[in-house]
């Protein structure tokens, strides 16, 4: 009969699994634990862990009038003073990633 494992021990087992590089099945077989129980505790541990998503920073925006010339170039000035100029129609996601990288 298998020994009853307490909650703090399962948290350590789930952490050990994440560091192991093994599949859940391999890890469960090696440790002699039920796969479904391991899966449950790994799920709980991951759900309880703080989010690793990068925080969103909002920056002030100043709207300026369009230049008189028929220039089709836009400019973004990052908080650190870096200026990025790009053509109208450039992928907005690309510009956002570029400005974020410059802000680091």
C-alpha angles and dihedrals in degrees: 000000000000121000116252109252118213126227098257090051091053090052089055091046091051089049090049090051092053090052095043101075089219128123115257090251093052092046093048092050093047093049096039094237130133112267094223092053092049090049091051094051094044089052092049093048093050093046092050094047116102114259115266093204115127113254116250115242119201117208128199114258126208116201114215129190116263116264116258093236118086088247114150097201125113127202132209120195112205121217089256091056098258113143122214119192121193139166121264108265096036112143106273092212090057092051091048092051091047093051091046091052091050090052094059 
